[in-house]
Amino acid sequence: RTSTARFDGMYATLFRCGRKTVRADYSNIHRWLCEMRALRGLGSLPLSATLDLVAAQRSYYTNLFPLNPSGIVPALPESAADGLPPP
């Protein structure tokens, strides 16, 4: 699930994975991701609370120097939740 949640914000741009996004071009995968995001994990925390996309993006764009020598970290698409509806 975390790879799917990270795809639009990190993989598609940093690794140049293609021109399509999960949000816009893969409706069945996007719907599944929204369902997964709404599930509860340990205790009463939703699974979405276990993934910090802003921190993940910062880490990818700053630690992978050969892929991003300028160190520029772009804004996440649409929101920090990567375009997913709130849980």
C-alpha positions, 0 to 999 in steps of 0.5 A, a space after each residue: 500500500 505505501 508504494 501505491 500511496 507514494 507513486 504520484 508524489 515521489 516515484 512518478 516524478 523522481 524515477 520518471 515512471 511515466 506520464 500517468 498517475 494513480 489518481 487520474 488514470 487508474 481508477 480501480 487502484 485509486 479506489 482500492 487505495 482509498 479503501 485501504 486508507 480508511 482501514 483501522 490499524 493498531 488501536 484506533 489509528 487509521 492506516 493513513 496516520 502511519 504514512 507521512 508523505 511529506 517526510 517520505 518525499 523530503 527523504 527521497 528527494 534529498 537522499 537520492 543525490 544522483 537522481 536529484 543533484 539540485 536538491 529541489 523538492 517539488 510540492 506534492 500533487 494537490 495535497 499532502 494526502 496525495 489527492 486522497 479523500 480524508 479518512 
